[in-house]
Amino acid sequence: MQPSGTSKFQIGPARAQDFDELMDMLAACFRIADPNHPKIEEIFPDIYKPRELEMSWNLLARDNGTIVGCVTVVPVAIDIGSKIIEICAIGGEFE
């Protein structure tokens, strides 16, 4: 979605109170291709929770206050040989 000349486009971190609106936006994006697509919070229950920690992993794009996009950056620890390395997994959706 391109911001219009009259829109107020903002990018900022998600908060716990944004959970329902974010889940609705993500469901709408995925259900364009598959109307029966399961809820994102059911597919990734460890990532999408209505708590400040998990919501802080989401950077939201808003147009006139409505969530229109999201980039999720999730901390992940992976084992490589005898070492554990902290990395981030990145995903995103925009209406």
PyMOL commands that set and color helices and strands:
alter all, ss='L'
color gray80, all
select helices_A, chain A and resi 16-31+40-43+52-55
alter helices_A, ss='H'
color red, helices_A
select strands_A, chain A and resi 9-13+58-63+66-80+83-94
alter strands_A, ss='S'
color yellow, strands_A
deselect
rebuild
show_as cartoon
